[in-house]
């Protein structure tokens, strides 16, 4: 389909927002299973993309750090800087690559992104020089963490309107599914055959399973549904902002200050897990056990948040997602028994569950659908930058004598104040529309 016709089809789907809004009362009575049955291919496709984004996430890439350090003679600090700069470089590219989803059909983007990600996995597993490894990390971060998730959430936000919260809450569960299964499978292959075979397996699975299934799921775009007899409604239609207009909107930057907190703080906590367990005299395996608690909490809160967004709107949820994150920071600021870590993970899971669903629904609700890819590419790039800056900045402060618990006090205070700002922003946004 030519770019201009695809763009026209996207704008036409915007005009159906009001039609679908009228079907909201009917959809509220549907069970989750009925919703999944009606929309299986689009939910499954988005889940598949977020699931396989794991190959570009820090928790997966970090499993091979020790092998790369030994192969290329890198210290922890040297590899940390390489990883940070490769991540920052990928973040700078996302606004340019990410906007393609507005003019290129989603399944065609999948046909480009998944093979490149598979190639990056091969480079990571068989890198013969440091420049090749750096290129591999750059591509993994750009096309894995960045574009796989970007395609899934942009398409879901565009294809669902009245049931957007429910749809996003199901799609983002791919992240938790990937966290729970992919690192374990990779560890088993690494122990048996070496880390290179693990990366080879990742490339094969992407090409044999991920590419054809996600391509088929997204081959047929979903049109927001509604009954023709219900075309009149009092629900206002959201104007589609251009990316330039969004960047000049003061509320966008206010929201971004809160949106980036989970990425910055969560990555910091996971990156410094060995430091934290040693500091609090917790058993090393305790952190791995606590991640399961966080994953289960995230899943439950994501589904509940999806239902709440469909009923009350994403802007109504804004004041709340940072409060559990503030509690997690304050809990880590003090040395406590082992149960403290599980409390932290429950609070992180609540915040992550709310945030993951909220961020997939917020931007289309505020800025419309026609240029959603361009708008979301900015927020995705900023989030990737936050994941790169968190470990580097906090690690530097630790080296200069400021312990991570002391930093957590400041981060908790920031989240608490930002939650108040999000409350004010929510009021202004609801008045705007």
QUINOR-V296037 format. One record per helix or strand of 2 or more residues. SS is the DSSP state (hx for helix, st for strand). FROM is the first residue (numbers start at 0). LEN is the number of residues. If there is no record, write none. Layout:
# QUINOR-V296037
SS/FROM/LEN, SS/FROM/LEN
This chain:
# QUINOR-V296037
hx/2/12, hx/16/6, hx/23/5, hx/31/7, hx/39/17, hx/57/15, hx/75/27, hx/105/20, hx/129/30, hx/163/8, hx/172/21, hx/194/25, hx/227/3, hx/242/5, hx/249/22, hx/272/7, hx/283/29, hx/313/3, hx/322/10, hx/338/29, hx/371/28, hx/403/29
